[in-house]
Amino acid sequence: SRAIKTNQDLLPETPWTHIFYNDFWGTLLTHSGSHKSYRPLCTLSFRFNHAVGGMDPWGYHLVNVLLHAAVTGLFTNFSRILFGDGYWTLIAGLLFASHPIHTEAVAGIVGRADIGACLFFLLSLMCYVKHCFTRGSSPSTWGWVLGAGLCAGCSMLWKEQGVTVLAISAVYDIFVFHRLKMHQIIPTLYKRKNLTFFSIGLLTSWGTALLGVRLYWMGNKPPSFSNSDNPAADSDSFLTRMLTFFYLPTKNLWLLLCPDTLSFDWSMDAVPLLKAVSDWRNLHTVAFYAGLLLLTYSSLKGSSSERECSGKTVMNGKQNANGHSCHSEMECKTLEVKSSFASKEENGIKKHEIQKLQLPSTENIVILSLSLLIVPFVPATNLFFYVGFVIAERVLYVPSMGFCLLVTVGVRALYVKAQKRFLKNLIFCSTAALIVFYGLKTVVRNGDWQNEEMLYRSGIKVNPAK
């Protein structure tokens, strides 16, 4: 209602420039009652819908579905860079297309902010990937980095978390494109003094500038919310706030893993506060962070010296002369082509062209997946400022890309390690079943969004008090 029905910024008699001074709900950003949600491009799209079809919801839903289709296509295209032209890319795309956690963002009109932000998020990331591959060999390379910066700005103008794409781009450059380990980063950048350091410096500077302007534009004040929106933030106990805020990411990950119970409203006591260390839910928190740290550590260590012998890595009987594991027939063939071209580099084949032929290793993809899962979610963790919700499923739209990549690379690793054909078929069929069940849950969940009464009824079991 506030975003569309009563939003004066959507009316034709209101100057369209007002959109850039008001928040998502049409309130002046500097007003004390503003939520500080500055999303002018999303509001502009609502105004476009209003101009074409008025208050008919059909057009609004059509735009949301088309945006989700475009995001799915871009995500699948990005997955091809990581997995190559094969069924692993298809699996990643299908997981993202069918995941039930996206229902709120697509079926709920105001969720368009997350979809639009994700669209420009991926456009920015793809531009930076192009920049990495053309850096030092083509004059157009700085055009790509300019495009990455502009798309990152547009993503932030759809929703605040869009600016995190700049950090993801830096992770891609360091850990995927250059395949560096943690202890190699600073020495390598310092030793080379090449364009990579300059590119990452541009990302950092542009991100700082965007955040600075954003903070200035909203009056240099954080938003204020009611106590019921985020009860933990209003708690007087530091222990309660800390335990609850540490637990909430665990709950969000569970919604990605097993989206059985979904709700449009997780406010108030939908997630009871953790008030003591003895609360059994703290075990979930410990397990979550322990697993996360272990996965990150093992990926950053990656292809250690114990796994390498004279620059070669052996996996499933296949050798790889560049020190990276072969994870599929296609990848092994790709790396064989890369090795043959490497011997001809002095004959005119450039290094960046050879690098295009090489797929990232499992460790590379895991690091990027974890970054995509964690970094865009950081603004919703109450770490830097309190947010106006306990859990919001629409916030997981962008982080779910990292989740889908993580599941895909995990399934691929299991498939490669399985020695028997029966086990390979079992893994593949289980993954297909997961996609089907996600799709069926999405269909069922869409039914809850047909009207306000059905939506309200669907949320009673999660938040009965409201």
N, C-alpha and C positions, 0 to 999 in steps of 0.2 A: 504493500500500500504506500509506504513512504517513498520508496524508490521510483515508483511509476505513477500510481493513481493520484497522489497528492503532491507530486514533485513539480513545482512551477517551472523548473528548467526545461521540461519537456514540451511546454506549451509554445505555439508559434509566436504569440505576442511577446514572449520573454526573449530578450536579446541572447543569442547563442553564446556570446562571450561570458555570460554569467556562469556558465558551466565551469569555467576555469578559475572561478573565485569561490565556488561553493563545494561542499562535500557531496558524497554519493547520494545523500538524501535531500539535497537542495538547500541545506543550511550553510550560512556563511562560515568559511573555515575558521576565521578568527573569533567566531561566537563561542561563548563559554559552554554552550550546550552541544557543540559540534562533536561528532565522533571522529573527526579528522581523517575520515576515509576519502582520500583524494583520488578519484578515478574518473577523470573527465572524459576519456575516450569511451569508456563503457556507457556513461551517461549520454554521450553524443550518439552512440548506437541506439539507445532507447529513444532518443529524440527522433532519429531517423525512422524507427518503427512506428512511433506515434504519428509522424507526418504522413506515412504511407497508409497505415491501417487503423489509426486511432487506438481505441482500447480493446480491439479484437485480439485475443491472446494467440491466435493461430500464427500470425506473423512473427511474434516474439519467440515462440517455440521453434519455428522454422529456422530462424537465424541461429539459435542455440545449437540445434542439431547439425546444421551446416558447419558451424565453427568446430564442433566436436569431430566431425568427419575430416575437416582440414587438419586439425591437430593430430588425429590418428594417422593420417597420411604422412605428415611431416615426421612424426615419431618413428614410424616404420622406416621411412627413408633414412633417418639418423641411425636406426638400428642396423641398417645395411652396412654402414661404415664400420660397425663393431663386429658383426657376425658374417658379413659377406652375403652373396646372393644365394640364399638357401632357406630351408624350412625354419631355422632358428630365428631368422628375421621375421618370418611370418608368424611364428609363435609369439614373439614379443609384441607385434602389432595387434594380434588377436586378443592377447591378455589385456592390453590397454583398452581396446575397443569395447570389450565386454565387461570390464570390472564394475561391480555394483556400486563401489564407492563414488563413481562418477554421476550417479543418478541425481543427486541433489544439485550438482553444478549444472547439469544439462536440463533436467526437468523443471528445476526451480529457476525462474527467469533471472533473479539477481545473481545466480551463480555464473552468469555470463562474464562477470569480472574475472573469475578464475580461468575460464576457457580462453578469453581474449588474451589474458596475461600469458598463458601457456603457449598460445599461437606465436606471439612475438618473442617469447622466451626461446622457442625452438628456432625461429628465424634468425635470431641473434646468434645462437649457438652454431647454426649451420654456416652463417657468414664467417664466424671466427674459424671454423674448420677449414673453409676455403682459404682464409688468410694464412693458416698454418701451412697448407700445401703449396701455396704460391709465394710464400715469403722468401725473399732473396732471389727470385727467378722471374718475377713478372711485375711490371709497374702497377697493375691493377690490385696488388695485394693490399695496399693501404686503402683502397676503395672498399675492400671487403671488411677491414677492421672498422672503417667509418660506418658501414652498414650495420655491423655488429653493435656498435655504440648507439646508433639511432634506434635500432630495434629494441635494445635493452631499455632505452628511455621510454619507448612506446609501451613496452611490457609493464614498466612501473606505473605508467599513466592509466593502465587498465586495472592493475592492482599492485599494492606496495611490494609484495614479495618478488615481483618480476625483476627487480634490480639484482637479485641473487644470481642471475645468469652469468654475470661478469665473473663471479667466483668459480662457477662451473666451467667457464671457458678457460680460466687459468689452470684448473685441475686437468682439463683435457690436454692442454698444451704441455704440461709438465709430465703427467703420468701416463698419458695415452700416446700422444704424438712423439714425445722424446723418450718415453719409457724409462724415466728416471726412478731410482729408489730414493727414500727419504734422505739418506746420508749423502746422496750425490747432488742434491738440488743446488745448494749454495756454492759448492766448489765448481760445479759445471757452469752455472750462470756467470760466476766471477771469472772463471778461466776463459770462457768463450767471448764474453763481452759482445755478444752478437745481437741480432734483431729480436731474439726471444725475450731477452731482458727488457728491451724497449717496449715490446708488445704487452707484456704483463704490467709494466709501468703505466702504459696507457689505460689498461683495464682498471687498475687501482685508482688512478687519478680521476677517471670518468665516473667510477662508482662513488668516490668521495664527493665529487661535485654534485652528482644527482641527489645523494642523501642530504647534503648541505642545503641545496635549494629546496628540497622537499620539506625539511625541518623549518626553514625560514618561511616558506609559503604558508605553513599551517600555524604560524604565529609563535614558533619556538616553544610550544606547550604540548605536553602529551594529552591524549584524550582521557575523558573521565566516563566511567560506566557505573551502572547501578549495581548494588551488592548482589542481586540475584543472577546477573550475567556471569560473574566470575567470583563465586564465594571464597575460593582459596585466597585470592588477592586481597579480600577484605578481612581475612583472619588476622587476629592480633598475635597469634603464635607463629614465630619464625619456623619452628619445627614442622608445624602443620603445612605451612606454605611450601617449605622445602620438599617434604616427603610427597606432597600432592603434585607439585610441579615436576618432580622427577618421575612420578608414576604415569602422568598423562601421556608422554610419548610412547610408553609401553602399551597403553590402551589404544592409541592411534595405530600402532603397528599391528595389533590384533585385529583391528577393523580392516586392515589391508589383507592380512592373512586369511581371516575367517569372517567375512562380512555378513554374518548371520543375523545379528541384531543391529538394525540401522534406525536412525531417528533424525528428524529435522531439528530437534531441540534437546541439547545435552546440558542445558543450563541448570541453575538451582542445585538440587541434590541428586541429579541423574548419576553423577559419579561421586559417591560419598567421600568426604575429606579423609585423608590419612592423618590421624591425630597422634599416633604413637608408633614407636619403632616395632612394637610387637604385632602390628597389623600384618596379617599373612600376605597381603598384596605387595608388601615390600620385597618378598621373594621374587615376584615377577620383575620388579624393578632391577634387582641385583642380577637376575638371569639375563635380562635384556641388555644392560650395559656391559656385562661380562662378555656376552656373545658378540656384541658390537665391537668391543675393543679387540677381542681375539681375531675376529674376521679382518679388521683393519690392519692389525699388526702382521698377520700372516700374508696379507696382500701387499703391504708395503715392503716386507722382506722379500717376497716374490721368489724369483729364480736365484736362489742363493748359490754360493760357490760349491756347496755340497751337491747341488743338483747339476752342476755344470762340469764338464771335463773337456779341456782344450777348446772351449768356446762352443761346445755342442751339448744339446740336451736330448735325451732319449725318452720317448714316451710311446708306449704301445708298439715298440719295435721300429718307430720312425725317428730319424735323426733330423735335427734342425740346425743348420750351420750358423744361425744368428743368435742362438742362446734362448729362444722362446719355444714354448711347448706347442706341439701340433694338436689341435683339438678336433679336427675333422679332416676328411679326405680333401675337401676343397681347400682348407687352410694349408695343408701340407703341400698341395700342388701349387698354391699361391706362393708359398715360401720357396719352393724349388725354382719357380720362375724368377723370384727375386734374387736368388743366389746366382742364377745364370746371367742375369742382367748386371749383377754387382761386378762380375769380371769384365764387363764391357763398359763400365762407367767412363773409363778414359776415352772411349770411342764416341762420346757425345750423349750418352744417356745420363741425365742428371739425377742427383741423389733424391730430390723430392719426388721425381717420377717413379723411382724404385720404391720409395716409402709408401706410395699409394697402393702398391701391390701387396703390402704386408698387413695382415689383420692383427689387431691387438691380442695379447695373451689374456688368459683368464684373470690373472692378477690385475692387469690394466683395467679390464672391464669392471671388475669388482670395486676398485677404487672409485671409478667414475660413477658407478651405480649407487654406492654408498653416499657419494657427494650429492647426487641428484635426490636421494631419499632424505638426507639430513639438512643440507644447507637451505633449500627453499622452505623447510618447515621451521627453521630457527625463529623467524619473526612471530610464530604462534606459540612459542614455548614460555612466554612471560620472562624470558631471560633479560631482555633489554628494556621492556616496558610491558605493562599489564594489558591484556587483550580483553575484548568484550564477549568472551565465550569460554566455556570449559572445553568442549570438543566441537569442532565444526567439520563435517565430512567434506564440504566443498574445499576446505583448505588443503586437503590431501590430493587434489586433482594434479597439481604439478609434481609433488613428491612421489606419486604413484608411478611415474615414469621410471624412477630409480628402482622401485619395487619390482616392476615388470622386467626390467633388465636383469635384476639380481636373480629372480626366479628362472629366467631363461638361461643365464650363464650357469646357474646351479644344475639345472636339468641337463644342459649340455655336458657338464663335467661328469655327472653320473652316467650319462649315455656312453661317453668315451671310456670310462673306467670299467663299465660292464663288459665282461668277456663273452657271456653267452648271448645268443640271439634272442632267447626267451626274455632275458632281463632287459635287453634293449627295447624290445617290443612292449614290455610292461611299462617301462618308463615313458615311452612315447605315448602309449594309450592313456596312461594316468594323466599326463599333461593335457591331452585332448579332452579328457573327461573334466578336468579342472576348468578349462575354457568353456565347455558346455554348461557346467553348473553355474559358473559366473554369469554366463549369458541368461540362463533361466532365472537366476536371482534378480538380475537387472530388469527382466520383463515383469516379474512379480512386484518388485519395488516401484516400478513406474506406475503400477495401479494405485499406489498410495498417494500419488500426486494428481489424481484426476480432479479432486475438489478439496475444499478446506476441511470438510467433515471427515473424509477418509484420511487425510493427512493428520488431523488431530487424533483420530482413533489409533493410527499407527504409532503415535508417539506416547500414548498413555502408559504403556508398559515400561518405557524408559524413564519418563518423567511424570509420574502420576499426580504429583502435587500441583503441576501447572496445567 
